[in-house]
Structures are given as C-alpha cells and as structure tokens.
Amino acid sequence: MPAQNTKPKAIVFIEGSNVYFAQKKMGKWLDWVKTKRFLEKTYEIIEIRYYIGVRRQDPKMRSFLKKLRKIGFKVITKPVKKIIDEAGRELEKANFDVEITGDTLESTTRLDIVILFSGDSDFQYLVKLLHKKGKRLFVYSSKKTLSWELKLKADKCFLLENLLHLTKGKKFVKL
C-alpha cells in the first residue's frame, strides 16, 4: 500500500515589494531555489505565487522574473504607476494586497495553510477571514518589516533573519 502524504497542503503568496525591502534591510538576498526546497520539506506546496510591479524598461527585473518562472513560480505582475504624495514627491507604486487577498480566498478549498511572505499589516483582515474558514496563515518576514498587527493575528511567524541558510552567499553583505 503506497504511503500517504501527511504534509499539510499550502500555497505560498509572496508580496515581492515587501520581501524586497525586507531583504534589503537584512542585507541578504533569499535564494528562491533553496527557499522552495526548504518549504517543500514541511509542506505539500501546491503553488508559489510571486506578485510584483514592473517598470516598462527594466531588464534586470524581467530576467529575475524569468528565473522565478523557470523554477516553477507563478509570477503575477502589473505596471508600476507613479503617484504624487502630499509633499509633492513622485512615488512609484504597485500594490497587490487586494489581488493576494482575493487569490488566497479563492484557493482555500485546495489548501490547509496559507504561507505569506510579507509583513504588511493590511493582511490581518485576511487572517480573520481564513480563520473563519478553518485555515491557518503562516508569515515569513523580517523583524524590521513585520507589523505587530500581523504578528498578533498570524498563526505562526518566521523571521527571515533565522533563515540565513536560504540566502545567497555565506556572509552578511551590506547593501
């Protein structure tokens, strides 16, 4: 009789911009191949989704996203838009909170656990909705970018600083 898979089913949702700034503050970059293998040891990963805004002319980003697709990530993009803040400064923005929330809720019948790479407090409401459906949400974020609201609501939080074996290179590199 074949052994049954007892790993919990999970879908990984990565808020690319949030994770980028977490890595930048840590001074280390995640190796996404190592990260995927690490997650697969504990979970039956159904899908890994990477959400990111892209500029029209950004060959480095396009190359990075091509690599993510090659290792099996589903990449979701939209154009970065420019906005003017109250101080008159021009900012670039491509917010994916609604898309991640919608895609997560749409996927709940296929999973046991949602794995979210983001520390954004906006996702605390998503945790509440997932709990109503009997699902759990695990967060991966940097201690410098993990909001206290999300930390209090999530079922588990994992600090990227504790996962240095998943980064590129062996030494901490100051950016």
VMD Tcl script that builds the backbone (N, CA, C; Angstrom):
set m [mol new atoms 525]
animate dup $m
set s [atomselect $m all]
$s set {name element resname resid chain x y z} {
  {N N MET 1 A 0.846 -1.178 0.000}
  {CA C MET 1 A 0.000 0.000 0.000}
  {C C MET 1 A 0.897 1.249 0.000}
  {N N PRO 2 A 0.669 2.212 -0.927}
  {CA C PRO 2 A 1.512 3.402 -1.010}
  {C C PRO 2 A 1.345 4.287 0.224}
  {N N ALA 3 A 2.447 4.915 0.647}
  {CA C ALA 3 A 2.397 5.828 1.789}
  {C C ALA 3 A 1.633 7.088 1.413}
  {N N GLN 4 A 0.793 7.533 2.324}
  {CA C GLN 4 A 0.024 8.742 2.061}
  {C C GLN 4 A 0.830 9.969 2.482}
  {N N ASN 5 A 0.653 11.026 1.730}
  {CA C ASN 5 A 1.342 12.275 2.051}
  {C C ASN 5 A 0.653 12.902 3.256}
  {N N THR 6 A 1.385 13.105 4.330}
  {CA C THR 6 A 0.807 13.684 5.537}
  {C C THR 6 A 1.190 15.156 5.714}
  {N N LYS 7 A 1.901 15.690 4.748}
  {CA C LYS 7 A 2.272 17.102 4.823}
  {C C LYS 7 A 1.032 17.958 4.584}
  {N N PRO 8 A 0.904 19.069 5.316}
  {CA C PRO 8 A -0.219 19.969 5.037}
  {C C PRO 8 A -0.057 20.627 3.667}
  {N N LYS 9 A -1.171 20.779 2.985}
  {CA C LYS 9 A -1.166 21.428 1.669}
  {C C LYS 9 A -1.086 22.940 1.861}
  {N N ALA 10 A -0.218 23.564 1.073}
  {CA C ALA 10 A -0.023 25.008 1.222}
  {C C ALA 10 A 0.184 25.671 -0.131}
  {N N ILE 11 A -0.256 26.909 -0.195}
  {CA C ILE 11 A 0.063 27.780 -1.319}
  {C C ILE 11 A 0.843 28.948 -0.744}
  {N N VAL 12 A 1.911 29.321 -1.429}
  {CA C VAL 12 A 2.788 30.401 -0.991}
  {C C VAL 12 A 2.451 31.657 -1.792}
  {N N PHE 13 A 2.212 32.742 -1.072}
  {CA C PHE 13 A 1.932 34.036 -1.676}
  {C C PHE 13 A 3.052 34.984 -1.258}
  {N N ILE 14 A 3.768 35.521 -2.246}
  {CA C ILE 14 A 4.913 36.387 -1.966}
  {C C ILE 14 A 4.608 37.790 -2.477}
  {N N GLU 15 A 4.585 38.747 -1.550}
  {CA C GLU 15 A 4.425 40.144 -1.924}
  {C C GLU 15 A 5.822 40.671 -2.229}
  {N N GLY 16 A 6.185 40.650 -3.510}
  {CA C GLY 16 A 7.551 40.917 -3.946}
  {C C GLY 16 A 8.155 42.203 -3.417}
  {N N SER 17 A 7.418 43.266 -3.436}
  {CA C SER 17 A 7.946 44.553 -2.986}
  {C C SER 17 A 8.269 44.509 -1.493}
  {N N ASN 18 A 7.378 43.961 -0.700}
  {CA C ASN 18 A 7.589 43.870 0.739}
  {C C ASN 18 A 8.811 43.008 1.050}
  {N N VAL 19 A 8.934 41.885 0.355}
  {CA C VAL 19 A 10.059 40.982 0.586}
  {C C VAL 19 A 11.366 41.623 0.102}
  {N N TYR 20 A 11.310 42.364 -0.986}
  {CA C TYR 20 A 12.499 43.066 -1.482}
  {C C TYR 20 A 13.051 43.986 -0.389}
  {N N PHE 21 A 12.169 44.806 0.213}
  {CA C PHE 21 A 12.632 45.751 1.227}
  {C C PHE 21 A 13.064 45.032 2.510}
  {N N ALA 22 A 12.432 43.919 2.839}
  {CA C ALA 22 A 12.866 43.125 3.993}
  {C C ALA 22 A 14.282 42.609 3.772}
  {N N GLN 23 A 14.543 42.077 2.569}
  {CA C GLN 23 A 15.878 41.571 2.251}
  {C C GLN 23 A 16.905 42.695 2.258}
  {N N LYS 24 A 16.525 43.831 1.720}
  {CA C LYS 24 A 17.441 44.972 1.658}
  {C C LYS 24 A 17.824 45.419 3.068}
  {N N LYS 25 A 16.854 45.449 3.976}
  {CA C LYS 25 A 17.136 45.837 5.358}
  {C C LYS 25 A 17.977 44.789 6.079}
  {N N MET 26 A 17.808 43.518 5.719}
  {CA C MET 26 A 18.607 42.451 6.322}
  {C C MET 26 A 20.024 42.444 5.785}
  {N N GLY 27 A 20.193 42.926 4.566}
  {CA C GLY 27 A 21.494 42.876 3.928}
  {C C GLY 27 A 21.795 41.528 3.311}
  {N N LYS 28 A 20.779 40.728 3.070}
  {CA C LYS 28 A 20.911 39.387 2.460}
  {C C LYS 28 A 19.756 39.182 1.496}
  {N N TRP 29 A 20.036 38.397 0.454}
  {CA C TRP 29 A 19.017 38.099 -0.550}
  {C C TRP 29 A 18.654 36.620 -0.475}
  {N N LEU 30 A 17.377 36.327 -0.454}
  {CA C LEU 30 A 16.933 34.937 -0.440}
  {C C LEU 30 A 17.305 34.248 -1.741}
  {N N ASP 31 A 17.717 33.030 -1.631}
  {CA C ASP 31 A 17.907 32.164 -2.783}
  {C C ASP 31 A 16.583 31.427 -2.929}
  {N N TRP 32 A 15.832 31.734 -3.967}
  {CA C TRP 32 A 14.474 31.214 -4.084}
  {C C TRP 32 A 14.454 29.709 -4.372}
  {N N VAL 33 A 15.490 29.164 -4.956}
  {CA C VAL 33 A 15.559 27.709 -5.150}
  {C C VAL 33 A 15.679 27.038 -3.782}
  {N N LYS 34 A 16.593 27.530 -2.940}
  {CA C LYS 34 A 16.755 26.990 -1.588}
  {C C LYS 34 A 15.482 27.176 -0.770}
  {N N THR 35 A 14.858 28.317 -0.917}
  {CA C THR 35 A 13.631 28.609 -0.164}
  {C C THR 35 A 12.524 27.642 -0.561}
  {N N LYS 36 A 12.381 27.406 -1.845}
  {CA C LYS 36 A 11.355 26.468 -2.323}
  {C C LYS 36 A 11.615 25.064 -1.761}
  {N N ARG 37 A 12.852 24.592 -1.834}
  {CA C ARG 37 A 13.202 23.265 -1.303}
  {C C ARG 37 A 12.925 23.184 0.195}
  {N N PHE 38 A 13.277 24.246 0.917}
  {CA C PHE 38 A 13.054 24.307 2.362}
  {C C PHE 38 A 11.566 24.154 2.689}
  {N N LEU 39 A 10.718 24.875 1.982}
  {CA C LEU 39 A 9.275 24.809 2.216}
  {C C LEU 39 A 8.726 23.428 1.861}
  {N N GLU 40 A 9.248 22.832 0.791}
  {CA C GLU 40 A 8.763 21.524 0.344}
  {C C GLU 40 A 9.095 20.401 1.331}
  {N N LYS 41 A 10.051 20.628 2.221}
  {CA C LYS 41 A 10.360 19.617 3.241}
  {C C LYS 41 A 9.228 19.489 4.255}
  {N N THR 42 A 8.507 20.574 4.492}
  {CA C THR 42 A 7.473 20.610 5.523}
  {C C THR 42 A 6.059 20.592 4.955}
  {N N TYR 43 A 5.881 21.158 3.782}
  {CA C TYR 43 A 4.545 21.328 3.212}
  {C C TYR 43 A 4.445 20.675 1.843}
  {N N GLU 44 A 3.237 20.287 1.488}
  {CA C GLU 44 A 2.964 19.910 0.109}
  {C C GLU 44 A 2.607 21.212 -0.603}
  {N N ILE 45 A 3.578 21.759 -1.309}
  {CA C ILE 45 A 3.396 23.061 -1.954}
  {C C ILE 45 A 2.604 22.872 -3.248}
  {N N ILE 46 A 1.423 23.429 -3.266}
  {CA C ILE 46 A 0.555 23.354 -4.445}
  {C C ILE 46 A 1.014 24.352 -5.497}
  {N N GLU 47 A 1.421 25.523 -5.001}
  {CA C GLU 47 A 1.784 26.609 -5.923}
  {C C GLU 47 A 2.546 27.679 -5.147}
  {N N ILE 48 A 3.445 28.360 -5.841}
  {CA C ILE 48 A 4.126 29.527 -5.288}
  {C C ILE 48 A 3.831 30.691 -6.225}
  {N N ARG 49 A 3.240 31.739 -5.670}
  {CA C ARG 49 A 2.834 32.903 -6.456}
  {C C ARG 49 A 3.647 34.120 -6.006}
  {N N TYR 50 A 4.261 34.791 -6.971}
  {CA C TYR 50 A 5.101 35.953 -6.700}
  {C C TYR 50 A 4.458 37.173 -7.363}
  {N N TYR 51 A 4.079 38.164 -6.553}
  {CA C TYR 51 A 3.391 39.362 -7.037}
  {C C TYR 51 A 4.360 40.543 -7.019}
  {N N ILE 52 A 4.457 41.228 -8.163}
  {CA C ILE 52 A 5.398 42.355 -8.234}
  {C C ILE 52 A 4.995 43.352 -9.330}
  {N N GLY 53 A 5.216 44.615 -9.041}
  {CA C GLY 53 A 5.030 45.654 -10.047}
  {C C GLY 53 A 6.276 45.762 -10.900}
  {N N VAL 54 A 6.090 46.015 -12.182}
  {CA C VAL 54 A 7.236 46.125 -13.085}
  {C C VAL 54 A 7.194 47.445 -13.852}
  {N N ARG 55 A 8.398 47.987 -14.047}
  {CA C ARG 55 A 8.546 49.174 -14.879}
  {C C ARG 55 A 8.642 48.734 -16.336}
  {N N ARG 56 A 8.301 49.616 -17.224}
  {CA C ARG 56 A 8.316 49.305 -18.656}
  {C C ARG 56 A 9.685 48.818 -19.129}
  {N N GLN 57 A 10.714 49.553 -18.805}
  {CA C GLN 57 A 12.082 49.212 -19.230}
  {C C GLN 57 A 12.887 48.795 -18.010}
  {N N ASP 58 A 12.854 47.530 -17.671}
  {CA C ASP 58 A 13.596 47.036 -16.510}
  {C C ASP 58 A 14.099 45.622 -16.808}
  {N N PRO 59 A 15.203 45.530 -17.577}
  {CA C PRO 59 A 15.701 44.216 -17.980}
  {C C PRO 59 A 16.142 43.344 -16.801}
  {N N LYS 60 A 16.661 43.948 -15.716}
  {CA C LYS 60 A 17.064 43.157 -14.547}
  {C C LYS 60 A 15.850 42.468 -13.926}
  {N N MET 61 A 14.768 43.204 -13.794}
  {CA C MET 61 A 13.552 42.628 -13.213}
  {C C MET 61 A 12.997 41.535 -14.119}
  {N N ARG 62 A 12.974 41.782 -15.404}
  {CA C ARG 62 A 12.463 40.781 -16.345}
  {C C ARG 62 A 13.298 39.501 -16.275}
  {N N SER 63 A 14.599 39.637 -16.145}
  {CA C SER 63 A 15.491 38.485 -16.025}
  {C C SER 63 A 15.207 37.728 -14.717}
  {N N PHE 64 A 15.036 38.465 -13.623}
  {CA C PHE 64 A 14.723 37.860 -12.332}
  {C C PHE 64 A 13.404 37.081 -12.394}
  {N N LEU 65 A 12.392 37.685 -12.994}
  {CA C LEU 65 A 11.084 37.026 -13.085}
  {C C LEU 65 A 11.138 35.791 -13.982}
  {N N LYS 66 A 11.963 35.848 -15.021}
  {CA C LYS 66 A 12.156 34.686 -15.894}
  {C C LYS 66 A 12.751 33.519 -15.094}
  {N N LYS 67 A 13.713 33.832 -14.215}
  {CA C LYS 67 A 14.319 32.797 -13.364}
  {C C LYS 67 A 13.291 32.205 -12.409}
  {N N LEU 68 A 12.434 33.068 -11.843}
  {CA C LEU 68 A 11.391 32.561 -10.946}
  {C C LEU 68 A 10.448 31.609 -11.677}
  {N N ARG 69 A 10.063 31.993 -12.887}
  {CA C ARG 69 A 9.178 31.113 -13.681}
  {C C ARG 69 A 9.854 29.777 -13.972}
  {N N LYS 70 A 11.137 29.847 -14.262}
  {CA C LYS 70 A 11.898 28.639 -14.595}
  {C C LYS 70 A 11.919 27.638 -13.433}
  {N N ILE 71 A 11.927 28.135 -12.194}
  {CA C ILE 71 A 11.936 27.229 -11.044}
  {C C ILE 71 A 10.529 26.877 -10.564}
  {N N GLY 72 A 9.518 27.332 -11.300}
  {CA C GLY 72 A 8.156 26.904 -11.014}
  {C C GLY 72 A 7.257 27.897 -10.311}
  {N N PHE 73 A 7.699 29.125 -10.156}
  {CA C PHE 73 A 6.851 30.141 -9.540}
  {C C PHE 73 A 5.845 30.653 -10.563}
  {N N LYS 74 A 4.650 30.972 -10.100}
  {CA C LYS 74 A 3.680 31.682 -10.929}
  {C C LYS 74 A 3.888 33.166 -10.629}
  {N N VAL 75 A 4.241 33.934 -11.640}
  {CA C VAL 75 A 4.560 35.354 -11.460}
  {C C VAL 75 A 3.365 36.193 -11.905}
  {N N ILE 76 A 2.921 37.070 -11.017}
  {CA C ILE 76 A 1.796 37.960 -11.300}
  {C C ILE 76 A 2.340 39.383 -11.275}
  {N N THR 77 A 2.182 40.097 -12.378}
  {CA C THR 77 A 2.729 41.453 -12.476}
  {C C THR 77 A 1.651 42.449 -12.885}
  {N N LYS 78 A 1.978 43.692 -12.651}
  {CA C LYS 78 A 1.212 44.806 -13.211}
  {C C LYS 78 A 2.156 45.987 -13.287}
  {N N PRO 79 A 1.839 46.943 -14.139}
  {CA C PRO 79 A 2.740 48.094 -14.289}
  {C C PRO 79 A 2.821 48.925 -13.012}
  {N N VAL 80 A 4.017 49.413 -12.727}
  {CA C VAL 80 A 4.211 50.359 -11.634}
  {C C VAL 80 A 3.589 51.676 -12.076}
  {N N LYS 81 A 2.851 52.301 -11.168}
  {CA C LYS 81 A 2.299 53.615 -11.509}
  {C C LYS 81 A 2.946 54.672 -10.644}
  {N N LYS 82 A 2.986 55.875 -11.171}
  {CA C LYS 82 A 3.589 56.992 -10.447}
  {C C LYS 82 A 2.472 57.819 -9.822}
  {N N ILE 83 A 2.670 58.126 -8.531}
  {CA C ILE 83 A 1.708 58.966 -7.824}
  {C C ILE 83 A 2.471 60.091 -7.137}
  {N N ILE 84 A 1.747 61.141 -6.809}
  {CA C ILE 84 A 2.321 62.281 -6.092}
  {C C ILE 84 A 1.766 62.261 -4.673}
  {N N ASP 85 A 2.671 62.265 -3.680}
  {CA C ASP 85 A 2.210 62.254 -2.287}
  {C C ASP 85 A 1.863 63.676 -1.839}
  {N N GLU 86 A 1.441 63.801 -0.574}
  {CA C GLU 86 A 1.006 65.100 -0.029}
  {C C GLU 86 A 2.118 66.152 -0.078}
  {N N ALA 87 A 3.360 65.702 0.005}
  {CA C ALA 87 A 4.502 66.634 -0.020}
  {C C ALA 87 A 4.930 66.991 -1.443}
  {N N GLY 88 A 4.229 66.452 -2.445}
  {CA C GLY 88 A 4.559 66.749 -3.831}
  {C C GLY 88 A 5.640 65.863 -4.417}
  {N N ARG 89 A 6.052 64.828 -3.673}
  {CA C ARG 89 A 7.072 63.902 -4.173}
  {C C ARG 89 A 6.426 62.859 -5.073}
  {N N GLU 90 A 7.166 62.504 -6.122}
  {CA C GLU 90 A 6.693 61.449 -7.022}
  {C C GLU 90 A 7.129 60.086 -6.476}
  {N N LEU 91 A 6.174 59.187 -6.308}
  {CA C LEU 91 A 6.439 57.838 -5.808}
  {C C LEU 91 A 5.983 56.806 -6.819}
  {N N GLU 92 A 6.638 55.653 -6.783}
  {CA C GLU 92 A 6.215 54.532 -7.624}
  {C C GLU 92 A 5.460 53.539 -6.761}
  {N N LYS 93 A 4.376 52.995 -7.307}
  {CA C LYS 93 A 3.523 52.115 -6.512}
  {C C LYS 93 A 2.915 51.028 -7.393}
  {N N ALA 94 A 2.816 49.852 -6.818}
  {CA C ALA 94 A 2.095 48.739 -7.452}
  {C C ALA 94 A 1.628 47.832 -6.317}
  {N N ASN 95 A 0.504 48.176 -5.731}
  {CA C ASN 95 A 0.001 47.477 -4.558}
  {C C ASN 95 A -0.741 46.200 -4.970}
  {N N PHE 96 A -0.460 45.089 -4.280}
  {CA C PHE 96 A -1.075 43.799 -4.607}
  {C C PHE 96 A -1.904 43.220 -3.470}
  {N N ASP 97 A -2.214 44.012 -2.441}
  {CA C ASP 97 A -2.951 43.472 -1.298}
  {C C ASP 97 A -4.293 42.862 -1.706}
  {N N VAL 98 A -5.026 43.539 -2.555}
  {CA C VAL 98 A -6.340 43.043 -2.974}
  {C C VAL 98 A -6.199 41.761 -3.787}
  {N N GLU 99 A -5.239 41.736 -4.713}
  {CA C GLU 99 A -5.043 40.534 -5.536}
  {C C GLU 99 A -4.622 39.338 -4.681}
  {N N ILE 100 A -3.710 39.550 -3.763}
  {CA C ILE 100 A -3.264 38.453 -2.899}
  {C C ILE 100 A -4.426 37.962 -2.035}
  {N N THR 101 A -5.180 38.881 -1.470}
  {CA C THR 101 A -6.330 38.503 -0.643}
  {C C THR 101 A -7.358 37.728 -1.461}
  {N N GLY 102 A -7.705 38.242 -2.623}
  {CA C GLY 102 A -8.679 37.563 -3.479}
  {C C GLY 102 A -8.207 36.187 -3.912}
  {N N ASP 103 A -6.960 36.103 -4.360}
  {CA C ASP 103 A -6.410 34.815 -4.807}
  {C C ASP 103 A -6.329 33.821 -3.650}
  {N N THR 104 A -5.998 34.313 -2.473}
  {CA C THR 104 A -5.932 33.439 -1.297}
  {C C THR 104 A -7.311 32.874 -0.976}
  {N N LEU 105 A -8.303 33.738 -0.899}
  {CA C LEU 105 A -9.653 33.282 -0.563}
  {C C LEU 105 A -10.213 32.340 -1.630}
  {N N GLU 106 A -9.868 32.593 -2.879}
  {CA C GLU 106 A -10.313 31.735 -3.971}
  {C C GLU 106 A -9.678 30.345 -3.897}
  {N N SER 107 A -8.541 30.226 -3.221}
  {CA C SER 107 A -7.779 28.973 -3.161}
  {C C SER 107 A -8.041 28.140 -1.916}
  {N N THR 108 A -8.871 28.598 -1.019}
  {CA C THR 108 A -8.982 27.940 0.289}
  {C C THR 108 A -9.444 26.487 0.227}
  {N N THR 109 A -10.177 26.098 -0.788}
  {CA C THR 109 A -10.631 24.699 -0.852}
  {C C THR 109 A -9.492 23.746 -1.184}
  {N N ARG 110 A -8.379 24.278 -1.700}
  {CA C ARG 110 A -7.245 23.443 -2.115}
  {C C ARG 110 A -6.135 23.377 -1.083}
  {N N LEU 111 A -6.256 24.063 0.045}
  {CA C LEU 111 A -5.115 24.157 0.956}
  {C C LEU 111 A -5.520 24.023 2.419}
  {N N ASP 112 A -4.510 23.749 3.237}
  {CA C ASP 112 A -4.667 23.729 4.688}
  {C C ASP 112 A -4.067 24.992 5.304}
  {N N ILE 113 A -2.968 25.435 4.712}
  {CA C ILE 113 A -2.201 26.562 5.248}
  {C C ILE 113 A -1.874 27.542 4.124}
  {N N VAL 114 A -1.980 28.811 4.444}
  {CA C VAL 114 A -1.511 29.872 3.560}
  {C C VAL 114 A -0.148 30.308 4.093}
  {N N ILE 115 A 0.837 30.354 3.214}
  {CA C ILE 115 A 2.158 30.858 3.582}
  {C C ILE 115 A 2.314 32.204 2.888}
  {N N LEU 116 A 2.485 33.233 3.690}
  {CA C LEU 116 A 2.561 34.601 3.182}
  {C C LEU 116 A 3.934 35.178 3.462}
  {N N PHE 117 A 4.622 35.570 2.403}
  {CA C PHE 117 A 5.880 36.296 2.532}
  {C C PHE 117 A 5.540 37.783 2.448}
  {N N SER 118 A 5.300 38.380 3.583}
  {CA C SER 118 A 5.003 39.802 3.701}
  {C C SER 118 A 4.838 40.106 5.178}
  {N N GLY 119 A 5.114 41.323 5.558}
  {CA C GLY 119 A 4.885 41.730 6.938}
  {C C GLY 119 A 3.824 42.804 7.038}
  {N N ASP 120 A 3.102 43.022 5.958}
  {CA C ASP 120 A 2.149 44.113 5.829}
  {C C ASP 120 A 0.939 43.933 6.750}
  {N N SER 121 A 0.660 44.945 7.548}
  {CA C SER 121 A -0.479 44.891 8.478}
  {C C SER 121 A -1.823 44.782 7.760}
  {N N ASP 122 A -1.882 45.166 6.501}
  {CA C ASP 122 A -3.139 45.068 5.754}
  {C C ASP 122 A -3.660 43.634 5.685}
  {N N PHE 123 A -2.788 42.656 5.860}
  {CA C PHE 123 A -3.205 41.261 5.751}
  {C C PHE 123 A -3.814 40.701 7.031}
  {N N GLN 124 A -3.912 41.495 8.090}
  {CA C GLN 124 A -4.516 40.992 9.315}
  {C C GLN 124 A -5.987 40.632 9.104}
  {N N TYR 125 A -6.688 41.354 8.254}
  {CA C TYR 125 A -8.093 41.028 7.977}
  {C C TYR 125 A -8.200 39.708 7.218}
  {N N LEU 126 A -7.249 39.445 6.334}
  {CA C LEU 126 A -7.220 38.169 5.618}
  {C C LEU 126 A -7.091 37.015 6.612}
  {N N VAL 127 A -6.263 37.175 7.635}
  {CA C VAL 127 A -6.103 36.126 8.645}
  {C C VAL 127 A -7.451 35.826 9.296}
  {N N LYS 128 A -8.179 36.870 9.630}
  {CA C LYS 128 A -9.501 36.705 10.254}
  {C C LYS 128 A -10.437 35.904 9.337}
  {N N LEU 129 A -10.456 36.235 8.056}
  {CA C LEU 129 A -11.312 35.518 7.105}
  {C C LEU 129 A -10.879 34.061 6.944}
  {N N LEU 130 A -9.581 33.820 6.917}
  {CA C LEU 130 A -9.078 32.451 6.802}
  {C C LEU 130 A -9.441 31.627 8.033}
  {N N HIS 131 A -9.346 32.217 9.201}
  {CA C HIS 131 A -9.705 31.508 10.426}
  {C C HIS 131 A -11.174 31.100 10.414}
  {N N LYS 132 A -12.038 31.946 9.866}
  {CA C LYS 132 A -13.469 31.602 9.750}
  {C C LYS 132 A -13.665 30.376 8.877}
  {N N LYS 133 A -12.748 30.160 7.931}
  {CA C LYS 133 A -12.820 29.014 7.024}
  {C C LYS 133 A -12.028 27.818 7.561}
  {N N GLY 134 A -11.484 27.946 8.766}
  {CA C GLY 134 A -10.716 26.859 9.369}
  {C C GLY 134 A -9.321 26.698 8.779}
  {N N LYS 135 A -8.787 27.744 8.197}
  {CA C LYS 135 A -7.444 27.715 7.590}
  {C C LYS 135 A -6.473 28.499 8.455}
  {N N ARG 136 A -5.200 28.194 8.299}
  {CA C ARG 136 A -4.154 28.886 9.050}
  {C C ARG 136 A -3.288 29.706 8.104}
  {N N LEU 137 A -2.668 30.753 8.656}
  {CA C LEU 137 A -1.777 31.598 7.876}
  {C C LEU 137 A -0.450 31.705 8.605}
  {N N PHE 138 A 0.625 31.336 7.907}
  {CA C PHE 138 A 1.987 31.444 8.416}
  {C C PHE 138 A 2.682 32.565 7.670}
  {N N VAL 139 A 3.379 33.420 8.398}
  {CA C VAL 139 A 4.046 34.581 7.820}
  {C C VAL 139 A 5.559 34.384 7.846}
  {N N TYR 140 A 6.204 34.769 6.757}
  {CA C TYR 140 A 7.661 34.853 6.668}
  {C C TYR 140 A 7.984 36.313 6.393}
  {N N SER 141 A 8.722 36.932 7.315}
  {CA C SER 141 A 9.055 38.348 7.163}
  {C C SER 141 A 10.294 38.669 7.995}
  {N N SER 142 A 10.845 39.812 7.752}
  {CA C SER 142 A 11.984 40.299 8.530}
  {C C SER 142 A 11.481 40.958 9.805}
  {N N LYS 143 A 12.266 40.890 10.853}
  {CA C LYS 143 A 11.860 41.548 12.101}
  {C C LYS 143 A 11.725 43.056 11.899}
  {N N LYS 144 A 12.377 43.591 10.884}
  {CA C LYS 144 A 12.305 45.031 10.623}
  {C C LYS 144 A 11.088 45.424 9.788}
  {N N THR 145 A 10.426 44.449 9.170}
  {CA C THR 145 A 9.286 44.781 8.315}
  {C C THR 145 A 7.996 44.063 8.731}
  {N N LEU 146 A 8.048 43.244 9.772}
  {CA C LEU 146 A 6.861 42.526 10.243}
  {C C LEU 146 A 6.042 43.442 11.143}
  {N N SER 147 A 4.825 43.751 10.724}
  {CA C SER 147 A 3.973 44.627 11.532}
  {C C SER 147 A 3.498 43.875 12.771}
  {N N TRP 148 A 3.327 44.593 13.850}
  {CA C TRP 148 A 2.871 43.955 15.087}
  {C C TRP 148 A 1.454 43.433 14.930}
  {N N GLU 149 A 0.620 44.114 14.107}
  {CA C GLU 149 A -0.765 43.660 13.903}
  {C C GLU 149 A -0.792 42.274 13.250}
  {N N LEU 150 A 0.026 42.091 12.221}
  {CA C LEU 150 A 0.062 40.798 11.542}
  {C C LEU 150 A 0.695 39.744 12.444}
  {N N LYS 151 A 1.696 40.128 13.182}
  {CA C LYS 151 A 2.360 39.202 14.111}
  {C C LYS 151 A 1.364 38.661 15.133}
  {N N LEU 152 A 0.477 39.509 15.627}
  {CA C LEU 152 A -0.511 39.082 16.620}
  {C C LEU 152 A -1.605 38.196 16.026}
  {N N LYS 153 A -1.944 38.380 14.767}
  {CA C LYS 153 A -3.058 37.650 14.143}
  {C C LYS 153 A -2.639 36.345 13.481}
  {N N ALA 154 A -1.446 36.310 12.905}
  {CA C ALA 154 A -1.000 35.117 12.165}
  {C C ALA 154 A -0.853 33.930 13.108}
  {N N ASP 155 A -1.018 32.725 12.552}
  {CA C ASP 155 A -0.868 31.511 13.357}
  {C C ASP 155 A 0.581 31.268 13.740}
  {N N LYS 156 A 1.496 31.569 12.837}
  {CA C LYS 156 A 2.930 31.449 13.108}
  {C C LYS 156 A 3.644 32.518 12.305}
  {N N CYS 157 A 4.743 33.011 12.868}
  {CA C CYS 157 A 5.601 33.962 12.161}
  {C C CYS 157 A 7.021 33.427 12.181}
  {N N PHE 158 A 7.653 33.467 11.033}
  {CA C PHE 158 A 9.031 33.025 10.878}
  {C C PHE 158 A 9.851 34.216 10.410}
  {N N LEU 159 A 10.933 34.491 11.115}
  {CA C LEU 159 A 11.780 35.617 10.741}
  {C C LEU 159 A 12.793 35.196 9.687}
  {N N LEU 160 A 12.885 35.987 8.646}
  {CA C LEU 160 A 13.855 35.712 7.588}
  {C C LEU 160 A 15.276 35.720 8.137}
  {N N GLU 161 A 15.518 36.506 9.187}
  {CA C GLU 161 A 16.850 36.552 9.796}
  {C C GLU 161 A 17.277 35.181 10.336}
  {N N ASN 162 A 16.308 34.334 10.670}
  {CA C ASN 162 A 16.602 32.991 11.176}
  {C C ASN 162 A 16.777 31.972 10.052}
  {N N LEU 163 A 16.651 32.420 8.826}
  {CA C LEU 163 A 16.734 31.520 7.674}
  {C C LEU 163 A 17.912 31.877 6.781}
  {N N LEU 164 A 19.014 32.256 7.374}
  {CA C LEU 164 A 20.171 32.686 6.589}
  {C C LEU 164 A 20.724 31.571 5.708}
  {N N HIS 165 A 20.418 30.317 6.055}
  {CA C HIS 165 A 20.863 29.206 5.203}
  {C C HIS 165 A 20.127 29.203 3.859}
  {N N LEU 166 A 19.106 30.034 3.729}
  {CA C LEU 166 A 18.350 30.133 2.477}
  {C C LEU 166 A 18.772 31.337 1.649}
  {N N THR 167 A 19.838 32.006 2.057}
  {CA C THR 167 A 20.268 33.196 1.336}
  {C C THR 167 A 21.434 32.865 0.415}
  {N N LYS 168 A 21.729 33.804 -0.442}
  {CA C LYS 168 A 22.851 33.650 -1.372}
  {C C LYS 168 A 24.131 34.035 -0.661}
  {N N GLY 169 A 25.146 33.218 -0.794}
  {CA C GLY 169 A 26.430 33.508 -0.150}
  {C C GLY 169 A 26.430 33.100 1.308}
  {N N LYS 170 A 27.585 33.189 1.914}
  {CA C LYS 170 A 27.726 32.738 3.292}
  {C C LYS 170 A 27.852 33.868 4.280}
  {N N LYS 171 A 28.247 35.044 3.831}
  {CA C LYS 171 A 28.444 36.162 4.737}
  {C C LYS 171 A 27.348 37.184 4.547}
  {N N PHE 172 A 27.107 37.916 5.618}
  {CA C PHE 172 A 26.156 39.009 5.547}
  {C C PHE 172 A 26.772 40.116 4.683}
  {N N VAL 173 A 26.049 40.552 3.699}
  {CA C VAL 173 A 26.553 41.562 2.779}
  {C C VAL 173 A 25.773 42.844 2.995}
  {N N LYS 174 A 26.469 43.912 3.266}
  {CA C LYS 174 A 25.819 45.207 3.444}
  {C C LYS 174 A 25.484 45.774 2.081}
  {N N LEU 175 A 24.255 46.168 1.885}
  {CA C LEU 175 A 23.838 46.716 0.578}
  {C C LEU 175 A 23.993 48.225 0.539}
}
mol reanalyze $m
mol bondsrecalc $m
mol representation Tube
mol addrep $m
